[in-house]
Amino acid sequence: MKNRLKVLRAERNWSQADLAEHLKVSRQSVNAIETGKYDPSLPLAFRIADLFDMPIEDIFQRD
């Protein structure tokens, strides 16, 4: 699954640690999602979408 998480985070000048804190996950989890090594759970994907005020489909796309 591809995602725009790194771009969205950069637009807000947030570090991976900043985003992790907002999402209540580890920085390593944010890194793994951004690099495509880990697909977030559905609840986490909804938290990400809510945080950026975007539909999930605008953040995550199928390969």
Steps between C-alpha positions, in 0.01 A plus 500: 500500500629845411441802719553875518584507870854633460380786276211590729732495801756718322233754404443555872871502584452204732770248574416131510510531879248787489261298287548195720409705806180627334404145403609336830732257320878459488723694262607164359137428409476829312823420316379151408170637365673775302744257339228248417638230728184499711136563417316669786205338669161638403460689831844658453421588137184677622702691763745609231216610272333691784827668598555628145126562446502292182326186377707184545500453122682831455784381725527129416483348153533145373825413321 
